[in-house]
Amino acid sequence: MSDVDIKEVVRDRYGAIARNVRTPGSSCCYDGECGSEGISANLYAADETGSLPEEAVLASLGCGNPTALAELVEGETVLDLGSGGGIDVLLSARRVGPSGKAYGLDMTDDMLALARENQRKAGAANVEFLKGEIERIPLPDDSVDVVISNCVINLSADKDRVLREAFRVLKPGGRFAVSDVVTRGTIHERIRKDVLLWAGCIAGALDENDYRMKLAAAGFEAIGVEPTRIYDVEDARAHLAGRGFDVDAIASQVEGKFMSAFVRATKPGRLAGKQPGACCAPTCCN
């Protein structure tokens, strides 16, 4: 499948989800094809979602909670790659406060419309949703403090370009802090594709070591991949059985090899206004 085809699949799928969320009486935004309800369940605490528009929560399709793990502070500028219905942008806006700014970037018109409606309902004045692709971020160099994303980079056919773009828009000392689906170790290709179709709808997740190498090639340092949920064969049993697998026979090839992870990295340099020795990231400046 070409990168153009992948973009169209992603655009069509998430556009349909956004339209469904905005349909009165709709109770679910999934079509059952990839089991995302299990992947996306229970990622946010009640005190985080309680004051958000219901539609923002319904349209949450991620695999983690990057806003909590990114250690955002007041006054920072945050960019969410593939912002969808806007849940992580709205939570980020709350964390960075009125003196900060939260951008959301999405290529799907229906998701952008949903996100802007959620912004209006939430009364978030420090939020801006941008239309564009994560491979071509419509922001200038050195313009954001933190790049977050929630299970979206794995959907891109050109992850190297995504990571180079994230590096470009980050300020020196800025942080890359995303949740994503990654794999670990050698996996039979058919199993890999089927489990990742279940877990993320597009079979594009990187091996954790490949992720580290691509981040380093883009220029990042202080790179870490921290599993937040490791999937076992029971998580994918119904999906795999429905596709003709003897699930028990392949358990050893699935167990512990697919995971949601928090991926951290830092752009070298010191954030503007920081004094020598002051901390400029969760790992602090060298």
N, C-alpha and C positions, 0 to 999 in steps of 0.2 A: 504494500500500500504506500503510495507516495505521500509526501508531506502535505500536498494540496488536498488529497483525499482524506487524510487524517484530520485536517482542519475542518473540512466539511462535515465529517462524522461528528466531531466534537461540537461544532456550531449547531448542527441540527439537533443533536441530543439535548444539549443544555438549553437551547432555545425552547424546545418542547417542555422541558422541566419548568422553565420560568413561566411559560404560558399557563401550565397546569396549576402552578402555585397561585397565580393571579385569578384563577377561575373560581368564582364563589361556590362553596360547597365541596371543593376538592379536599380530600383527606390525606393524600399521599402524592409525592412528586416523583415517584420511581416507577419504572415499568417492569421491574422484576427480572431484568435480563442479567444483571451483574451483582445482585445482592448487596448493593451499596448501603441499604438500611443498616445492616450489621456493622459495616465498616465505619459509618458515620454516626453511629449511636453513642450517646453519653460522652461526648467530647468536651462539653462546656458545663460549667457549674450553674446551678439555678440562679445564683445571684448575678451571673453574667448575662443570662438570656432573659431574665424576668422583665426587664424594662425595654427589651428590643421588640420591634414589630414581629408579629407571628410569622409573616411571610419571609422575613430574613432567616428565621430559625428553620422553617420548612425547607428553604432552598439551600441549606447547609449541606454540602456534598463532600466535605473534606475527610482527612484521615488523621487529623490531629488538631491541636489548638496553639498555633504559632504565636498568637498575641500574648498568651500567658508565658510561653517559654522564651520569647524574645527580650524580656526584661525592658520593656519600653518605659521611658521616663518623660516627664512633662517637658514640652517644648520641642520634641523631636519631630522630624518629618519622616513619615512611613509610606512605603509603596507596597501594595498587595498585588502580586501578579496573578491574574485570573480570578478576579474578585467576586464573580458570580452575583448572588443576591445581596452581598455586602456585609455579611455578619462579621467577618474579621476586620473590615475597614471601620465599621461602627464601634467595635470593641477597641480597636487601636485608637480611634479618635477620642474615646473616653479616657484612655490611659495617657495620651500625650497632652490632653487638656487644650484650653482655648488658645494657648500660645504655640501649640503644635499644629501639624497638618497631616491628614491621612488621605492618600490617593488610592483609588482602586482602578485597575486596568483590566478591561475585558473586551473581547472581540465580538460578543454576541449582543445584538440590539435588544432582544427581549430581556436578557439578564441585566443589561444596563438600565432599561426602563424600570425593571423591578427594583434594582438597587437604588435608583434615584427616588423612587416612591418610598422605599424604606428609609432613606435619608431624611425625606420630608417628614415622615411620621415620627422619626426619632428626634427631629429638631437639631440635627448635627450640622452646625455651621462651619466646622473646620474640616469638612469632607469634600472631595471632588472625585467624580468618576470619569475616567477617560476611556474613549474608544481606541482600541489598538491591539496589536499582537505582542506577546511577550518576547518574541524574537526581534522586535523593533519598538522599543519603549519610547513613547513620545514625550520624553523629558530630557532636559540638558544634562551634560556631564556634571558630576560632583554635586548633585542636587538633593539627595535624600540621605538620611542617617541610617535607615534600616529598610531592607527589602525582606518582605515576608511572602509566603505563598502556602496554599493548603491543598496538597495533592493535585497540582496542576502541571508542574514542570514535567512529570512523567508522561503527560499527554502530548508533549511537543516532539516533533520528529527531528528537531535540530537543537538539542540540549546545549551543545557547545556555544551556539549563538546566544541562547537565553542567558547562560552564565556570563558570557562576555558583556552582554547588555546590562545585567545586574551589576557587574563590576564597574562599568562605565558610569552609571547614574549614582552610584554610592560615593559619598564624600570620603576623603582619606580617613581611615579609622572606622568607617561605616561597617555595619553588620549585615550579614546574610543569614537569615534565620527562618527556615522553611520546614514544613511538614511534608513528607512525600512517601510514596511507596518505593521500597528498594528490595533487592533480592540478595541472597547470600549463598555463594558456592555454585557448583555446577548443577544444572537442572535440565532434564530432558525438554527439548524445545516445544513439543506439543503440550506437555504439562505446564511449562512456563506460560505459554500463551493462554491456555484455558484458565489457569488460576488467576493470572493477571487480568483477564477479561472479567472474571468474577470480582476481583478486588478493586479494579480501577477502570474497567470498561475498555481501556485501550492497552494492549500488551506492550508497553513501552518503558517499564520501570528499569532503572539501572542497577547493576550489581553495586553493592556499597563501596567496593574498592574503585570501581570505574567512576563513581560519583566523586570520590576524593581526588582522583587523578584529573578529572575534568575541571574541578574547582581550582586545583593547583595550576593547571594549564591556563586558566582564565586570569590568574594573577593573585588568587586568594591565599591567605595563610591562616594559621590557627584553625585548621579544618577538623571537624568532628562529625561523626554519624552515630547518633544515639537512638537505639530502638525504643519505641514507645509502646508498641504492641506487636508481638510475634504471632503470626497466624499458624494454627495447626490444621491437621487434615479435617478435623471436625468442623472447623469454620467453613470449609469449602465442600463438605461432603455432598450436600444436595445438588450443588451445581455440577460437580464432577460426575456424580452418578448419572445425572441427566444427560451427560454428554458421552456416555458409554465407557467410562473408566471403572475398573475394579478398584474401588477406593482403598480397600485394605491392602491390596497388593502394591499400591504405589505410595503408601503412607510415608515410607522412609525417604521418598524423593520430594515430599511436600513439607514434612514436619520441620519447622524452624527455618525455612528458606525464604519465606515471604514475610515482610514486616512493614509496618508504618514506622517511620523514623523521623527524628528531629535532626536536621542537617544545619550545622553552624559553620560559618567562616567569617573572616574579617578582611577588609581591604587594607593593605599596609598604609601606614601614615598616622598622623595625629589629627583628631578632629579640631576644627577651628575653635579658638578660645580656650583650649585645654592647656593647663600649665604643665611643665615637665614633671613627670611622675604621676600625674593625675590619671585616673582610670577613664578610658575612652571606649570600653567594650566590656562584655562579661568577663573576658579573659584579661583585660587591661592592656595598656600599651607596653611595649618592650622599651 
